[in-house]
């Protein structure tokens, strides 16, 4: 693993170990209690939001929150190797995007969710309903950009962002290398439209990498197949056709960009581009394969996040 750049003043190079060492943490679920420091909440709205997004909590109710958001085709179970590391120090919030996992697909709005701003509003709704402030938001893949947009729409609510394998645009454009041509994306979406099962079986190994561990790709394929097919198709279009490069410069939240050295969906050049255009960002490149280090390299993922959270704010 190598730490590529640490902005804004340089700093020591840090190394995050790879591997799947056993990490044991005590994590207790709890009943939410009202916290007057964040104001009075609407119990009805809170109940609705908890049910719609299948919100699950762990850790400390009296601590600052860390919110984990999964990528396309996944659900909150994809964080099972990561969140326990933060349960002793944070209020851990897990949720499912609408149409995935155990969320309420009927709450999905095709107009609202036609772009990533709608998903960013979902994140803000969750944070408001639960009374969350000073949030550390950890977003994987498309949720990385969703979190970035949410932090710009509600700047006072988020203290740190962790963007795991982010991509502001998957499509090559001039000097920008997103990883795919426009025709590649059109073909990918056409294949998904015609056969979700076949698409997931073919794409999951590409997304996950690590061919010596086929169970990872099998898990991802099964997760995609469990999703609501209509919502999955729309979310795929929203994911692969969005272009949020111009939004990067508007960011004001301290951000960790966590990149894999061999990622078929988001090459290192994309992580470098995001870093170069985010005003206050740290780029860590893991010596890891695939697009889902939260599953394939959770120990390295946790170590990078832990180190980032230890850096004093304002650096």
Protein Blocks (a to p, Z undefined) as FASTA:
>chain_A
ZZfbdcfkgpadddddedjddcddddddddddddfknopadfklmmmmmmmnopacehjf
kbccddddddehiafklmmmmmmmmmmmmccdddddehiajbdfklpcfklmmpmklmmm
mmmmmmmmnopahiacddehjlmmmmmmmmmmmmmlpmbdcdehiafbfbdehjbcghpa
fklmmmmmmmmmmommlmmmmmmmmmngomllmmlmmmmmmmmmmpcfklmmmmmmmmmm
gccklmmmmpcbdcdddddfbdfklgfklmmmmmmmmmbacddddddedjblmlmmmmlm
mmmmmmmmmpcghZZ
